[in-house]
Amino acid sequence: GADPLTSGVAVTVEASSAGLVGGVEVIAEATINAPTDGFAIVMGSATSWAVHTNGTGDLAKFTISASDSALDTDELDGFFQIPDNAPTGWYKSAWAEQRVYPVSAGESTFYAIAEELTGDVAYDDVALTVLFVPTNVGDVATFGG
């Protein structure tokens, strides 16, 4: 069997560009196969951008989730927002987030999720890293599970 004190990692990188089409969308996913119960440290990042036109707003939300169809909505969510009165032009911003989830032995999949709320927002350079650790050595604020 697997050594219960073993850590492991899974990484997904998507360098291609894509536009959001509205609704909740998976922009990357990564799966770990935990040898025992423990914790998954999930880190996500992406670049969001828009060619903005004055008079229209652009708004999208980016987050990490343990579900492929629901946002883990809280203060950790990242927003890309260009107000409607901003000058016409090209805007770009980075998103990065990390969360800790309790996991059971076996497979667990995590997702980088985006939701376009208004306007025309695109993204690229998505990275999603999941690191398994078998035990905590202090207090752990977790999500889900």
NORGI-V500531 format. One line per field, one symbol per residue. phi: phi as a letter, one per 20 degrees, with the letter a starting at -180 (. if undefined). psi: psi as a letter, one per 40 degrees, with the letter a starting at -180 (. if undefined). Layout:
# NORGI-V500531
phi->???
psi->???
This chain:
# NORGI-V500531
phi->.fffdeebbcccccefebefdnmecedabbcddffbfrcdedccbaddbbeedgocecbbdcadbececceeeafegdddccffeffgrecbbdcbbcbdcfcegofcdcceccbedbmcdcbbleccccdecfbdcafcedcmn
psi->iiheehiiihhhhheiiiiieiihhheiiihigheiiaihhhhiiihiiihihheiihhihhiiieieeihghaeeihhhhhideiihahiiiihiiiihhiiihahhhiihiihhdiagiiiifhhhhhhhheiieaihhiia.
